[in-house]
Amino acid sequence: MNKRTTIGAVIRKLTRAAICLALCMVLPFLTGQIPQIGSALSPMHIPVLLGGFLCGPGWAAAVGFVAPLLRFVLFGMPPIFPTGLAMSVELMVYGLVSGLLYALAALRWPFLRMLSMPTVEVLQLIPGLAWVPVVPLEPSSLSCPII
């Protein structure tokens, strides 16, 4: 490969990753207007999944890690601790796994594309378990009054 082709491929992947990151910023506004849907659906997963398919695992992992942190800096949501950090790790793993499984599926293993979502769902448990002990309990959240 010549240098021009390599630089062009990197710029194409960078542009696609930037579009996916922009979609991660915009899509939560669409579902956030409806409280029932906004609390149950996180549309930031969709651009990260597409990034894994279009850009590869490295770029998708970067988009997944940066998206919740950048969204917190720009809009104040999601709260950075513990939701934002856990979401960053979750989306990073999601982008990495979807990109790797898509790359393996290109090697004539098409059934691996179907494993992307269940694999990420299982891996979501790991960051979830890591954050449970550090979530502070406030006295108002306890079921019995403090005496």
N, C-alpha and C positions, 0 to 999 in steps of 0.2 A: 504494500500500500504506500502511496505517496503521502507526503505530509499534508497536502491540501485536502485530501479525502478524509484523513483522520480528524483534522480540525473541523471540517464541515460536519462530520458525524457527531462530534462533541457539542458543537453549537446547536445542532438539531435536538439532541437529547436535553441540553440545557434549556432550550426554548420550550420544549414539551414539559419539562419539570416545572418551569416557571408558570406555565398555564395551569398545571395541576395545583400548584401552590395558590394561585389566584382563585381557582375554583374552591379550594379549601377555605378561603376567606369569605367567599360570597355565598356558598350554598347554605350555611347555617342560618343566614338571614331569611331564607325562604321557609324553612321549617320552624324557625323560632317564633314566627308570628302566630302560630297555632299551638297553644300550650300542651294539648294532648299529644300532638305529634312531636313537638320540639323536645319534650322530655324523654320520649321513647326512641327517637331516631337521631342518629348522629351522621349527617351527610358528609362529614369529612373523610369517611372511609372510602367513598366512591372515587374521588380523585386520586387517592393514594393507590387504590387497586388499579386504576387506569394507568397511573404512573409506573407501576410494576410491569404492566403489559407493554407500554410504549417506550419507557426510558431504560428499563433494566432495574435490577435489585438495588444497586448502589444509589442511584438517583431517587428511586422511590423511598428508600429508607431515609435519605436526607430530607425529602419532602415531608414524610410522615413525622420525623422528629421535630422539624422546625415549625410545622403548621400550627399546632396548639400553642407553642411558645410565642410565635409571632402574632397569633390572634389575641393572646392575652395582652401583649404589649400595645397592639393597636386598638382593641375594643374592650379590654378588661374581662373578657370571657374566653375560655373557662377559667375558673380560679386556678392560680398557678400551683397551689399545694392543697391537697394531694391530687386533685383531678387533672390539672394540666400536665404535671410530670408523668403521672401514670398513663395518660392519654398519649403523650409523646413516645413513651416506650412501646406502648401498644401499637400505635400507628407505624412506628419504625419497624417493628417485627412484622407487621402486616404487609408493608411495602417490600421488605426483604424477602419474605416467604412467597408472596405473590409473584415477584419478579423471578425468583429462583425456580419456582414450579412452572412458570410460563416458559422460561428458558429450557428447562428439562422437557417440557411438552413439545418444544420445537424439535427435540431430538427423537421424535416418533414415539413419545409416551403421552398420548392425548388424555389418558385417564387422570394424569396428574393435575390437569387444570381444575378438575372437580374437587381436588383435595385442598385447594388453596384456602377456602373459607373455613372448613372444619379444623384445619391445622392451626389457623390463627385463633379460632375460638378456644382451642385447647391451650395454646400458648398465652392467651389472655389471662388465664388463671394465675400464672406465675407473677406478673406485675401486680395483680389484684391482691394476692396473698402477701406480697412484699409491703404493700401500703397499709394493710389493715391494722397492724399494731401501732403505727405512728399517727393515726388519726386521733386528734385530741377529743376527749369527751367533755362536753360542757355540762354544768349542773342542770341546765334546763332540759337536756336530752335524756336524763335519767328517769326511769319510771317511778321511782320512789323519792319523796322529798328528802333533802339533806337536813339532818337535825344537828 
